[in-house]
Amino acid sequence: MSEHHPPRGIALVTGANKGIGRGVAEQLAALGMTVLLGARDPGRGAEAAAARRAAGGDAHPVALDVTDQTSVRAAAQHVEERYGRLDVLVNNAGITGSGQVSPADARDQIPTTVDLDMVRAVFETNVFGVIAVTNAMVPLLRRSPAARIVNVSTHAASQTLSSDPEGPFAALLPSAAYTPSKSALTALTVQYANELRKDGVLVNAAAPGYVDTDSNDHTGFLTVAEGAAVVVRLATLGDDGPTAGFFAAEGPVPW
């Protein structure tokens, strides 16, 4: 990846009141950006934004439920009225579908016995929610001189890695909800990148790694700051940076 440009402008991070999203918001604010912390729970969003302001950052909460079109439209209207444009969108909000459970033991996601309602709920947030938020924010992103979109995915979304019987994911139980939803997200990343390339909008997917968060019952071995770093790097790419890519801290992730 190319060297990042000097941070500037307005960034919106969905699911920013905890976990990787909060870590991304903290790092972007520390770099000098105005960061909007999207959160379903207004109280938690306000708390996270207040903590960032106390540390010297310019951070503000935005009520945003990615599965609620009314909420998404209201958030876009707020950004337009308050700031007039958006420079960075980080689609981070996501659910596992299994509650707080290690991916190694997500037995309720085994394809032949999975609950279809759970699959629908996971895709509603992890895929359809990303489409809803991105489409609502694209008019604002097109007003930016150097807009960036980062979709937060996972190494497990890689068909190459997941299908390797000797690879790092061979020990995990098969997943019919979370993992396919993230594979769909990386595919969407390419399609948005292809459409927005002519507008100078760089669109990439990030694999933060196995980060210690609520979503894996704090079994991850990376810190939130470590996981957030690749997302922040993609959010601050220079104009010659990649688009339609899938990256982790160690470099490109195979599709």
N, C-alpha and C positions, 0 to 999 in steps of 0.2 A: 504494500500500500504506500501511497505517496505521503510525504510529510503533510501534516494538517495545517490549515490556514489559521491565522489569528482568530480566536473565538470572538463572536459578535452576535448580536441579535437575540431573537426570541426562540426558545425551545419549549416544546410540549412533550412531556413524558407521561404515558398512560400507566396506571397501576404504580404510581410513584410514592405511595405512602409507606411502603416497606420493601424489603428485599432488594433485588437487583435494580428495580426502577428507582428506588430511593437513592441507591448508590450512584446511579447514572445522574440523577438530578443534582446530587451533592457535587459531583465532579464537574458537571457543566457549569454550575453556579460558581465553583471555585475558579473556573477558567474565565469568568467575567460575563457569562451569558445571563439574560433574564430567563428564569426557568419557571414554567407553569407545571405544577404538580397535579396531574389528573388522578382523581381518586373517587371511587364509588361512595365512600363514607366521607362526607364533608368535614366532619370533626377530625378524622385521622389525617385528611389532606391538610387541614389548617395547622395541625400539630407539626407535621413534617415540614411544612413551609416555614413556620415560625422558628423551628430548630435551625433551618438553613439560614434564615435571616439573622439569627443570633450569632451565627458563625461568620457573618459578614457578606453573605450571598444575597442576590436579588431574586427571591423566590416567592411565588404566590400560588395558592390553591385554586384548582378548577374542579368543580363537581362534574364527574364524567363516568357514566356507566356505559361501556362500549357496546353493551347488548340492548341499549335503550335508545331508539332513534331520536326521541325528543331530547334526551340528555345530550346526545352527540351534537344535534343541531344547536342546542343552547350553548354548548361549549364553543363551537365554531363562531357563533354570533358574538360571544364574549370576547374571543381573541380578536375578531375583526374590529369590534367597537373600541376595544382598549388599545390595541397595538397596530392594527391595520395590515399586518402581514405575519407570516410564520417562517422561520428560517430552518428549524429542525423539528422533525416529528419522530419520536421514538415510540414505536408500537411495542410496548412491554407487557401490558396487561395480559394475563393468561391464567388458565386453570389446568390442573392435572386430571380432574375428573375422579380422583380417588381420595380426595381429602389429603391429610398429612400422612403420606405413606411413601416409603422408599420405592423408587422405580423398580428395584430388584424384587419387590414383593407385591406388585400391583396385580393381584390375581383376578380382580374384577374387570381387568381389561383384556383378558385372554379372548382372542377373536371369536372362537366358537361358542362362548358362553356369555359374551359381553351384553350388557343392558343397552339397548339402542337409545333409550332416553339419555343415558350418560354420554354416549357418543355425540348425540345432537347438541347437548349442553356444552361439551368441550369445543366442538366446531363453532358453536354460536359465539363463544368468546374468542377463541384462538384464531379463527379464520374470518367469519362473517363480521365480527367486531372490528377486525383490522381493516376490512374493506370499508365498513361504515365510517370509521374515523378518518381513514386516508382520503376517501372521496369528499368528506366534509371539509377537510383541511387543504386539499389540493389547490383550490382557488387562492388561498392565502399563501401557500408555498410558492405558487407561480409569481407572486409579487416579490419574492426574495431574490437578491442577486446571486445567491449560491445556496439553494435549498438542498437539504439532505433528509432522507428518510431511512431509518434503521428499524428493521423488524427483528425482534429478539426470538431466536429459534433455539436449537439444541443440536449437539453432535448426533444424537439419535435420529434426527430427521434425515440424515444422509443415508440414501439407499445403499451406497457403496459400503459404508461402515456397518450398517445394520444387517446386511445380508452376508457378511463375512463370518462363517462358522468358527473361525479361529480368532476373530477380532474382539475388541474390548466390550462389545455389547452382546456377545454370545451367551453370557450368563444371565442376562435380563430376561424376564418373562415377556412373551409377545404382547404387543399393545395394539388394540383396535381403536383407541380414542386419542390419547395424548400424542403419541409418536406420529401417527398419520396426520393429525392436525398440524403438526409442525412441518411435516413434509409438504403439505398443501401450502403452508405459509411461505416456505422457500420457493415453491413454484410460482406463487403469486408475486413474490419479490421480483423475479425475472420479468414477469409480464408488466408490472408497473414500471420497472426500469426501462423496458423497451418503449413504452408509451411516452414516458416523461424525459427520455434522453434528449429529445429536441428542445426541451425547455431548460436544459442544464441542471435538472434535478437528479442527483445521484441517489440510487436506491439499492441498499444492500441488506443482507441478513447476517446476524451475528450469533455465534455459539459461545455463550459465556463460560461454559464448562460446568463442572459439578460443584455448584456454589452452595454454601451453607445457608438455606432459607427455610421458611415455613413449608414450602411446597414439597420438600423431601424430608420433612420432620427433622431438619437440621443434621442430616447425615452427610452433607457435602463437605469436601475438604478444602475448597477455595473460599477465601473471604469475599464478602460482597464487593469490596473495592477492587479485588483482583478480577472478579467476573465482569464488573462494570467497565473495566478499562477498554476492552475491544469495542464495546458499544460506543463509548465516548470517542474513540479514535475514528470510527466510521461516521460519527455525527459531525466531526470537525475536519473531514477530508478537504484537501485542496482541490482546485478546479480540475486538475489532471488526475484525480483519484478514480478508482474503479467504480463501476456501476454494474448491477445484475450479478453481484458476487456473494459468496457465502464464506465468512471468515471467522476464525477463532484467534486466540492470542498467538498461537504458533503459526498462523498463516491461513491460506485457503483451505476450506473444508471440501472434500469431494462430494459431488452431488449423489 
